[in-house]
């Protein structure tokens, strides 16, 4: 008979079920516990936001589900006389290392609550004690559907909400809606503006599965769009971004930096997406589904958007690094790749041995083997305080990739994404490899030359 912690299989299963019910019943308490955190710094995960007010101290503009035209919201904000800085409730990317929790409950009670939550999480992962299921629960932890975003689409007088990509297929004027922005005390003005530059697209993956991707326009492209008036205007280079586990596109739009911040900082449009089973994407998450998702998005960039491989930049974070390594190993002429907190394989993370040659049938995402086939310029960024994926994985990845640089910083697994120094180095690396500013100059000159020739003819 199978036993775990001295208990038989059925006893463990019953305890696991009770633990799962406990976690559901205490979900609101867990959210409140997170929302009451605060931070001392502006650059830490966007806990601070700007609030626009007029001279009479009245708030400028409000957002609700009835507002279909995001442009009108932004226009109202432009009438503000001043900006006031205040706290924002919750950033999903906020790392525990940077934060301090304000909770009036006794420390002993808080410790007991955390201990019970950890124990319940472990029991959920370990039960039933079937190894493939255990590994699958460790590898894939998608946020609840609709918690961070859903889609709104259709004609102006006939708008519909969608929580599934398949339901949204065929509808025009798709917009992303972030429920967290509709909370009474959340006035993240910058994100309202960012949403204006986001275009969700539905991509067919399998016969019965659709995934959701999103084009994010950078400010440079927006300025050029206003000048040319052409909806086909895009940046000369394109960044494809693969996100970490336990997140989706809506969650990442609440991060600091979010997709629009990254696009503006690097002066390059982005193409982001949700893996199968994440966000509004249909299906169930598997290793193969992750690879198929990123391949479908890459083909959309080359076939539909018209980008050549040399003009595509891959950026992956945590789980997303496995997806980017998969594409880079198959595409030698890519422009560049950036891996943030990469891991060599799931089994090597569990064993804490990034260079181990011992394999298991349970292993997933073998970037250790695929890294040898990567030929494009690569930058590996890793945090020395990463307790989830040790920075030795980053060192090993640097050794396995032929043309690779390494950037180490004192940061945690999630905290590294919020580090300005890391993004400065990413910007430096991309200038030296694909030189986005020069590509913009060349693109503008070519467009101007073509316009002059057309006028003369």
N, C-alpha and C positions, 0 to 999 in steps of 0.2 A: 504494500500500500504506500502511495506517495505521501510524504509528510513534509511540512514546512513549519519551522519554528516549533517542532514537537506536536503539531496539530495535523490531523488527517485532512485529505483533500476537501471533503464536504464541509468540514468545520471552517476551513480557511475560506471557502467560497461564500459561506453564509456571512462570515465576518467581513469579507470584501464587499458584499452587497450592502450590509448595514453601513459600512464606511462610506460607500458611494452615496447612499441616501443622506448621510450626515453632511457630506460636502455640498450636496444640492441645497439642503435646508439652511446651511450657513454661508451660502454664496453671497448674499447681500452684505453680511458682516465682513466677509473677506474684501469685498469691493470698498466698503467704507474704510477699512483698515488701510488700504492702499491710497485712497483719495485724500486722507488726512496728512499725507507726507508733505514735507516742504523742503526746500533747498536754499542754500545761501548764495548760489551763483546764477548768473544769467544764462551761461552757456550750457547748463546741465539739463538736457532733456526737455527743454521748453516748458518748465513749470511756470515761467513768467511770460506774460503776453501783453500786448498793447491794446488799450481800450480807447476808442475815439469818443470825445465829448465836445459839445458846443460851449459857448461862453456861459450860458445859463446852467451848465452842468448837466444838461439832458444828454442821454445816450444817443448816439447817431446810428440809426438803423438797427433792425432786429431780423433774425433769421428764423423761419419756421418751415414746417413741411409744406405749407401752402405756397411758399415762394418758389416759383418755377424758374424765374429769370435771375440767375446769380449775378448777371451784369448790373441789374438795378441795385442790388445790395451793395456792390462795390462802389457804384456812383454815389450812393448816399454817404458812404464812409469818407469820400473825398471832400465833403463839406465840413469835416471836423476842424475845429479851431486848435485843438491840442490833443496830445496823446498821453494817457495815464498808464503807468505800468502797474500791473497787479498780478496776483497768483492765478494760475490755471489749475484746475482740479487734478488731472491725472494724465501723465504721459506713459503709454504702455512700455516704452523703451527705457523708462527710468530705472537706473541700476541701484540696487540696495546699498552699494558702497558709498554712493554720493548723497544718500538721503537720511533724514532723521524722522522717525515716526512719533507723532504726538497722539498719545492714547491715554485716556484717564483711567483705564483699568489697571489694577495692581500688576506689578511685574510678574508675580508668580502665575496669575491667571493668563497673562499674555504668553508666557513661556509654555504653559500647558496647552493653550490653544494652538500655538505654532507646532508643538510636538504632536498633537493629535492630527493636525493637517498633514504633517510630513508622514506620519504612520499610515494615514488613510491613502495618501498618494502612493506609498510603497506597496501597500496591499492591492491597490488598483492595478499597478503595473505587474505584480507577481502572480495575480490570480486571474484566470486559472493558470496553473504552473506549466504551461506549454511553451517551450523556448521560443518558437517562431512568433507567437503572440506577444510574449514579453518584449522581444526585440522590436517588434512592430510598434508597440506602445511607447517605447523609448524613442524610436526614430521619428514618429509622426505625432505631433500634438497641435492639431489645428484649432484655432479659436472657434467658439460657437458661431454658427452661421448667422449673419446679420448683426452681430454684436458691434463690430467696428464700421461696417459699411453695407450698403445695399445700393441698387441701381434704380434710377428713375428715368423713364423714357416714354416716347410717344409724342403726338402732336400737342400743341400748347393747351388746347381745351380738352384734351383726352390723355392725361398723364397717368402712368401706371408705375407701381413699385415692383421690383423683382429681387428675389432672394436666390435665384438660380440662373446661371448663364443660359441654360437652354430656354427658359421662359423669356429671357430678354432678347433672344435671337430674332432678327428681323425688324425690331423696333428702331425708329430713328431718334435722333437727339438724346442719346443716352448720356446721363450725368451720374456722377458718383455722389452719394449722400452719406455724410458722417453723423450718425446719431449723437455722438458725444458733443458735437457742436451745438446741439439743441437743448442742452442742459441749461437751467436758468442762469447760472453764474459763469458760464463759459462764453467768452466773447473773443475768440481767436480770429481777429480781423485778417491777419496775414493768410490764414488757411482759406478763408472765403475767396481771397484773390487768387490763391494757388489753384483752387478748384476750377476757375475760369480757363486755366491752361491745361486741363486734364481731359482727355478724350478716351472713354472706355470703348473697347472693341471686343466682340465675341468671336472666338476662333473655334472651328470644328477640330476636335482631336480624334475621337472615335465616332462611330455611327450614332451612339446614344450619349456621348459625352461632349460638352462644350466647356472651354475654359475662358476666363476673363483676363484680358490684358488691358493696358492703358498707355496711351501716348502722352508724355508730359513735355510741354513746350517750354523752353528756357526763355528768359527775358530777351536775349539777343535775337532769337527767332521771332518773338512777338514784335519787336521793333522793326525788323525787316519785313514782317508780314504787313504791318501798317503802311510801310513805304511802298511795297509792291502791289498789295491788294490781292495777291494770289494765295489761295487756300493750300496750294501745293508747296508753299515755302517751308523748308525744313533746314535744320542745321547740317553743315557738311559732314559731320561725324555723328554717330549715334551710340549711346550707352544702353546696353541691355543689362538690367539689374535683376539679380536673383536674391530674394530676401531670406532671412533666417527662419528657423522653426518657430512654432507658437505665434505666428504673426500672419497678417494678410495685407493687402494693399491699403485698406482703411486704417489699420493699425500703424502702418509705416507713414501714412499721411499725417499722423499725430506725433510722429517722432521729431526729434531735433538733432540733426537736420532731417527734413522730410524730402520726398522726391523732388519737389520744386526747388527747395534750397540747394540740393546737390546739383541739379541742372543749371541753376543760375550761377553757382560758384564755379563750375567747370565750363560754363558757356556752351552747353551741349544738350540737345534733346535726349530724353530718356524713353525707353520702352520697358515697362515693368509688367509683371504678371503674377497670377496666383497659380500655384501647383494644383493638380487634380485633388479635389476634396478640401481645398482651402478657399476662404472667402466665398464668393458665389460660384466658383468653378464646380462642376459636377463631378461625380464619381468618388472612388475610394482611393486614398493615398497609398501608393506603393513605390518601391525604388524605380521600377520600370516607368510608372506614371510620371514621376519627376523628370526622368530623362526625356520621355515623349513630350512632356509639356514644354521644356526648354527648347527642344528641337523644333516644335511647332512655332514657337515664338521667333526663333532664329530664322526660320523659313519665311515667316511673315515680314521680317525686317529686310530680307534680301529679295524676295519675290514680289511682295506687295508694296513695300516702301521704296524699293529700288536701291538699297545700299549695297556696295561691294564689301566683301569680307575685310579688306584693308581699312575700311572706314568705320568698322564696328569695334567698340570697346566693351569688354565684358567686365562687370563688377559683381562679385558674389560675397555674401556675408554669411558665415557659419554654414548652415545646411546649403545655402546658395552656392558656396564654393564648389561643392560636389557637382552641381549642375553645370557650372561654368567650366570646370576642369573637363567634364564630359564633352562639351562642345569644342573646347580648345584642342583637345587631343585628336579630334576628327577634322579640324580646320587649321592647317598650318599657316595660312596667310592672313590671319586676323591682325587688326591694328595693334591691340594691346589688351592686357588683362590685369585686373586688380583683385586679389584674394584677401578678404578681411576675416581673421580668425579661422583659417582653414583647418581641416582635420584630414588625416591620411586614410582612415576608414572608421566605420562605427565600432568594429571589434577592437581596433587599436586604441580607440578612446576609452572603451570599457576596461581594457587591460592596462591602460596607462603606459603603453609601449608603442610609440609612433613608428618605430622602424622595425618592429617585430616581423619576422618572416613566417611565423606560424599562422596558418589560415584556418578558418572555420566555415562550415556550411552556413552558419548564421550571419556571416559578415555581410555588410552592405556598404555601398558607396566607396568602392576601392580606388580612391584617388592616388594612393601609393603607387599602383601599377600604371595608371593612365598618365601620371605626371611626366613619365619618361618620353611620351610622344608629343609633348607640348613644345612648339617652336616659336610662338609669338613672345614679344617682350612682356615680362610679368613682374608685378610688384606684390610681395607678400607682406601684410601688416598683421602684427599680433601683439597682444598685451601680456606683459610679464606677470601680471596678477590674475591671469585667466585661470580659474579653478575648474572650469567646465571642459575646456580643450586646452591642455597645457601648451605653452609657447614652444615647446620642443617639436610640436607638430609643424609649426611655422618654419623652424630651422630645418626640419627634415624635408619639407616641401621645397625650400630654397635649394637644397642639395640635389633634389630629383629633377628640377626643371633647368634646362640648359641656359636659357637667357633670363635670369631672375635676379631681382633685388629684394632686400629684406629691410623692413622698418619695424623696430621694436620700441615699445613705449610702456611706461608704467600705467597699465589700465586693466580693467576686468574684461570679461567676455562681451558683455553688453556695453560697458562704458567706453570701449575703444571707438565705437561708432560715433560717439558724441565728441571726440577729441579733435579740436581745431588743428593741432599739430599734425595729426594723421592726414587730414584732408589737405593741408598745405603740401605735404609730401606727395599725395596722390596727384595734386595739381602740377607739382614740379615734374613728376614722372611722366604724365601725359603730355606736357609741353615738350619734353625731350624725345618722346617716342612718336606721337601722332601730331603734335603741335596744332592744337585746335585753333588758337588765334590766327596763325598763318593760313589755316584752311578757310577760316571765315573771310580773310582778306581776299584770298584767291576766288572764293565763291562770289563775293560781292563784285569783284572786278569782272568776272565772266558774265554775271547777270547784267551788269551795266553795259558791257560790250555788246551783248546780244540785243539789249533794248535799243542801243544806238543804231545797230545794223537794221533792226526792224523799222525804226523811224525813217531812216534814209531810203529804204526800199519802198 
